[in-house]
Amino acid sequence: MPATKDRTSRSRAASRISRPFTLWREVLTAYVAPALMAGTAGVVTGQRDLAVAACTSIAGTSAVVAFLVGSWLRHGGQPRRWTTTTPRVALTATLVITAAGAAALLGWFTAQWLPAHSPIPATPWLERLRIDLPVSAALATTIVTLRWRSTTTSSPA
């Protein structure tokens, strides 16, 4: 009996590790996790703006970035060769810098350029975007990239 139990527990552990990369699940997690964490922090500390941003700019950015990065990594079911052969840390760092940089530019554009060149007034929630967007993009990119790489077959350390 113990041998059967051991084989069963090993196969369960192996199935958990090799769970396939499912984009909709990653996007849903990328939205829900920061919304819950930042929303809870906003409620506990009494920061109403953080509680609102948790479900809008923070979680929304995370979900959009998770979708974009996950879609790009999957590349229609045929991943690019360099994304599977590049060391995990280098791939993650490259994608994080790219996504966070793009999000920082979008945050700057929205907070600075838009109010100066349109009838949209500068407001405190626009200023939050300068921090919310790049931080959310960096976290979502890191998690999705590492999660995707854990499901690919040729993953050098």
C-alpha positions as CSV (number, residue, x, y, z in Angstrom):
1,M,0.0,0.0,0.0
2,P,2.7,2.6,0.8
3,A,4.2,2.2,-2.7
4,T,0.9,3.1,-4.3
5,K,0.4,6.1,-2.1
6,D,3.9,7.3,-2.9
7,R,3.4,6.9,-6.6
8,T,0.1,8.8,-6.4
9,S,1.5,11.7,-4.4
10,R,4.4,12.0,-6.9
11,S,2.1,12.1,-9.9
12,R,-0.1,14.7,-8.2
13,A,3.0,16.8,-7.4
14,A,4.2,16.4,-11.1
15,S,0.8,17.5,-12.4
16,R,0.8,20.6,-10.2
17,I,4.2,21.6,-11.5
18,S,3.5,20.9,-15.1
19,R,0.1,22.6,-15.2
20,P,-0.3,24.2,-18.7
21,F,0.0,28.0,-19.2
22,T,-3.6,29.2,-19.6
23,L,-3.8,32.8,-20.6
24,W,-7.3,33.6,-19.3
25,R,-6.3,32.2,-15.9
26,E,-3.2,34.3,-15.8
27,V,-5.1,37.5,-16.7
28,L,-7.8,36.8,-14.1
29,T,-5.2,36.2,-11.4
30,A,-3.3,39.4,-12.6
31,Y,-6.5,41.4,-12.0
32,V,-7.8,39.8,-8.8
33,A,-4.6,39.5,-6.8
34,P,-3.6,43.2,-6.9
35,A,-7.2,44.4,-6.6
36,L,-7.6,42.4,-3.4
37,M,-4.2,43.3,-1.9
38,A,-4.2,47.0,-2.7
39,G,-7.9,47.3,-2.0
40,T,-7.5,45.7,1.4
41,A,-4.5,48.0,2.1
42,G,-6.6,51.0,1.1
43,V,-9.5,50.1,3.3
44,V,-7.3,49.2,6.3
45,T,-5.3,52.4,6.1
46,G,-8.3,54.6,5.3
47,Q,-6.9,55.7,1.9
48,R,-10.0,55.9,-0.3
49,D,-8.0,56.8,-3.4
50,L,-5.9,53.6,-3.0
51,A,-9.0,51.5,-2.6
52,V,-10.4,52.9,-5.9
53,A,-7.1,52.7,-7.7
54,A,-6.8,49.1,-6.6
55,C,-9.7,48.1,-8.9
56,T,-9.0,50.5,-11.7
57,S,-5.4,51.6,-12.5
58,I,-3.5,49.0,-10.5
59,A,-5.5,45.8,-11.3
60,G,-6.5,47.0,-14.7
61,T,-2.9,47.6,-15.7
62,S,-1.8,44.2,-14.3
63,A,-4.5,42.4,-16.3
64,V,-3.7,44.2,-19.6
65,V,0.0,43.7,-19.2
66,A,-0.5,40.0,-18.3
67,F,-2.6,39.6,-21.4
68,L,-0.1,41.4,-23.7
69,V,3.0,39.7,-22.3
70,G,1.3,36.2,-22.1
71,S,0.1,36.5,-25.7
72,W,3.4,37.6,-26.9
73,L,5.3,34.8,-25.1
74,R,2.9,32.2,-26.4
75,H,3.3,33.5,-29.9
76,G,0.3,31.5,-31.3
77,G,1.4,28.3,-29.6
78,Q,4.9,28.5,-31.1
79,P,7.2,30.3,-28.7
80,R,10.1,32.2,-30.2
81,R,13.3,30.2,-29.9
82,W,15.2,32.9,-28.0
83,T,12.5,33.1,-25.3
84,T,12.9,29.5,-24.4
85,T,16.7,29.4,-24.6
86,T,17.5,32.7,-22.9
87,P,18.2,32.3,-19.2
88,R,15.1,32.8,-17.1
89,V,16.5,35.8,-15.2
90,A,17.7,37.6,-18.4
91,L,14.4,37.0,-20.2
92,T,12.4,38.2,-17.2
93,A,14.6,41.3,-16.7
94,T,14.4,42.2,-20.4
95,L,10.6,42.0,-20.5
96,V,10.2,43.8,-17.1
97,I,12.3,46.7,-18.2
98,T,10.4,46.9,-21.5
99,A,6.9,46.7,-20.0
100,A,7.7,49.0,-17.0
101,G,9.3,51.5,-19.3
102,A,6.3,51.6,-21.7
103,A,4.0,51.9,-18.7
104,A,6.1,54.7,-17.2
105,L,5.9,56.6,-20.5
106,L,2.1,56.0,-20.6
107,G,1.8,57.2,-17.0
108,W,3.9,60.3,-17.7
109,F,1.8,61.0,-20.9
110,T,-1.4,60.7,-19.0
111,A,-0.3,62.7,-15.9
112,Q,1.7,65.5,-17.6
113,W,1.2,65.8,-21.3
114,L,-2.6,65.2,-21.5
115,P,-3.7,67.9,-19.0
116,A,-1.3,70.4,-20.6
117,H,-2.6,69.8,-24.1
118,S,-6.2,69.0,-23.6
119,P,-9.2,70.2,-21.6
120,I,-8.7,67.4,-19.0
121,P,-7.7,69.0,-15.7
122,A,-4.7,67.7,-13.7
123,T,-6.0,65.8,-10.8
124,P,-4.4,63.7,-8.0
125,W,-5.7,60.4,-9.5
126,L,-3.8,61.3,-12.7
127,E,-0.6,61.7,-10.7
128,R,-1.1,58.2,-9.2
129,L,-0.7,56.8,-12.7
130,R,3.0,57.7,-12.7
131,I,3.6,55.1,-10.0
132,D,0.7,52.7,-10.4
133,L,1.3,51.9,-14.1
134,P,5.0,51.0,-14.0
135,V,4.8,49.1,-10.7
136,S,1.8,47.1,-11.8
137,A,3.4,46.4,-15.2
138,A,6.6,45.2,-13.6
139,L,4.9,42.9,-11.2
140,A,2.5,41.4,-13.8
141,T,5.3,40.9,-16.3
142,T,7.6,39.2,-13.8
143,I,4.8,36.8,-12.6
144,V,3.6,35.9,-16.1
145,T,7.0,35.5,-17.6
146,L,8.2,33.2,-14.7
147,R,5.0,31.3,-14.8
148,W,5.2,30.8,-18.6
149,R,8.8,29.7,-18.5
150,S,8.0,27.1,-15.8
151,T,5.7,25.5,-18.4
152,T,8.1,25.4,-21.3
153,T,10.2,22.3,-21.8
154,S,13.7,23.7,-22.5
155,S,14.1,26.1,-19.6
156,P,17.7,26.8,-18.7
157,A,18.2,28.1,-15.2
